[in-house]
């Protein structure tokens, strides 16, 4: 999806925050490694209105959304967590509206779930800025001393404090560490507050908590399933945001999270109208992402395939045909996925999944994974899945044609995925045995996945060759790639039985 999606400008910032006593000045920063000349100082005043839902759903996800006035980056800013001391900042230019621009609000639809974004805080900052430059004026780091006045949107809860921030530039971590040493020696301390907004709101607000992974006896199936679903729901929402931002691998991550949730419900939740409806909608949303993921995988695959085939005629023309074919399909596939994410059906699915996880915590009577269930029940389910996958593997070798073989291998692949995710749910029961089994299942799935990718590639190559907008030599080149994919599929099929035996032998230790 990254080939065509249009998203707001984004920059990655790495920043450290320090507590500073009142009236504390930033110590002299001369003589630091790589710094050329004297530090450059200036002063600015910033005013920012922060937005969130009434129950602070963005704050709970460590996301901040503000409209800033003043400085050289006035406008709308959304900051997303991106690892230790790092955030991704998405920016839009200033406007006259007090409503959050749709390019930003649409990114977080899966988080806010239809709740209005309203002003929650006003923060005014008097900033003393110090820039450390290198050769040719390259910014190595920026150190700012902020005097902050903050209050809630209704004017209550005014507070004042001072803090220092160090933002990495071209000087990287080495210079940031050197600056930190100077600051700590001067009496400053690393701040425990993740953001100005969190500090401004104080302890009087309680962010939307959602569902938290709970501790408990590792073999309790209710806890195992609930924790697994919570983790995968978080992964789904993160991949939703990534997909809207056209992040690499986000489409893949979304499909995997949806499939894991679906497989866990199929394997361990039992049959009921509620779970059956969830499974249906998870299959639906995964399907809406299918073409987008197919374009990503197959485009890259077939371009790589061209480089492996010697003496291909009109190689550049064949490459152009592949690019043209997938470019057209990619745009349509992207639109299909994004339309699904914006649909009421998908939003309701997220709400119903949240509700289901809540039911697991408070109402076990209607679930097979109740409080009195034991890990033996999970092991029985796993053994039953292994039997089904084993039968599908055996059926592959009874196929009368290549087409039938390919279809049966695809069925075995789907069963293997479900079994792998079932093992993931059980992992806390026996981590070492589960990790060993998952390693063998990953190898087994690699064989099946490479086979299926090859089969899909064959269909795409036939479709390309069937169109009449290229020369016969280009068709011949496509035919060479098709032949290579046939050979790959045949080769993967010969590995099936061996890798299955290794996978099921390792998994059998769990039952």
Beta strands, then each sheet from edge to edge (+ up, - down):
strand 1: 9-19
strand 2: 40-52
strand 3: 64-69
strand 4: 75-81
strand 5: 86-92
strand 6: 118-133
strand 7: 139-152
strand 8: 159-168
strand 9: 189-190
sheet 1: 9+ 1- 5+ 4- 3+ 2- 6+ 7- 8+
end
